Amino acid sequence: VIYGWSLGSTVAVTLASQADEGAVVLEGAPASIVDIGAQRYPFFPIRWLIRNPFESIVRISSVGSPLLFLHSPEDTTVPIAEGRRLFAAAAPPKQFVEVSGGHVYASEKDPRFFNAVATFLRAHRLLP
């Protein structure tokens, strides 16, 4: 199982698009770091400044395993709309679970967090 959180989810998506894994779990995953930067700083040439755009949106359709997306509506670092955009671009089987706790504290504050991961892994026969 490949797990990626925040910026690490872009690495996870890249790896999963090239590896043979059982499943992928993405928490607070952005579709594109460049797009988030351009939204936040519309007057800066973000696309010229960022050397690696970290665009999971380009690679997500190459992931051939089940995907679980965990994202909080309170996430101000990676807006939930970015996570939903990435989810929409992914091939099934996939699942999107809204959790509370913002960008950092979902695993600590939302009791549904670990239950969602365990249920997902059991559904895909990766946990007993």
N, C-alpha and C positions, 0 to 999 in steps of 0.2 A: 504494500500500500504506500503510495506516495502522498505526503502531506505537505501543504504549503500554506503559509500565512502571510498576508500583506504582500510586500515585495517578493518574499520567498515563494509566493504562489506563482509568480512569473517563471521562476526557475523550475518549479514543480511541473508546470504546464509544458515547458520546453523539454524536460526530461521525459514526461509521460508521452509526448508526441513522438519520441524516438525509442522508447523502451517497451518491454512487455510486462506490464504490471497488472495486479489484480483489481485495483481501484485507485481513485484519486480523490482526496478530500482537500477542498480549498476553502480557507477562511479569510474573509475580508479581501477577496481577490479583485484587483482592478482589471478591467478589459485592456486599458492602455494608460501607462504612466504619463505619456506625452499628452494625451487628451485631458487628463486631470490637471496637469500643469497649465495647459492652454486655457482651461476653464478658470482656474484660479488667478492666473496672471495674463490676462488677455492682451496686455500692451507689450509683453516681452516675447521675443522670437524663440519660444520654448522648443519648437521643432528643430531649430538650428543649434540650440545649446545642449540638448541632451544627446549624448553619444549613443547610448543604448536605449531605445524607446520603450523597452519592456512591454511589447504589445502581445499579450496573451490572446487577444481577439484573433490574431492571424494564425495561431497554432492550435487553438482549442479544438477545431474540427478534426484534427489529426489524432486526437486522443481516442483510443479504441476501447477504453475500459469504462466501467460505471463511474460517474462523477457525483460527488456530494458537495454542494455549495452551502456554506454557513455564512450569513451576513446579518449585521445589525442595522436596523433603520436609524439608530443613533450614531452610526459611524460617520464622523466628520472628516476623517483622513481619507478614506476611500468611500465615497458616497454609495449607498445601496444601488442606485441606478447603474453604476459601473458594474457591480456584481451581477445585476439582472441582465445587463447587456451581454456580458460574457456567458452567462447561463443560456441566453437565447441563441447564441452562436454555437453552443456545444451540441454534439450529437447525443441521442439517447443511448443507453439509459442514463438518466440524470435526475437529480432531486435538488430542490432549493429549500432551505430551512431558514426562516427568520429567527434570529436569537436576539436577546437584549444584552446590553453591556458595552455598546460602542465598539471602537476599533481594538481595544486592548483587553477588556475585562469580560468578554462573553463567556469564556470557559470557566471563569470564577463566579460570575453572577447569575448565569442562567442555568437552572437545573436541567433544562431540555438539551443543553449542548452535548454532553457526553452520551446521553440517551439516544440522541439523533445519530451520532457517529456509530454507536454500537448496533442500533437497529439497521442502519444502512449496511454495515459490514456483515451482519448476520443474513440480511436479505440476499447478499451476493456470495454467501457461503465462505466468508473470510474469517468468521468467528463462529465458535460452536453455539 
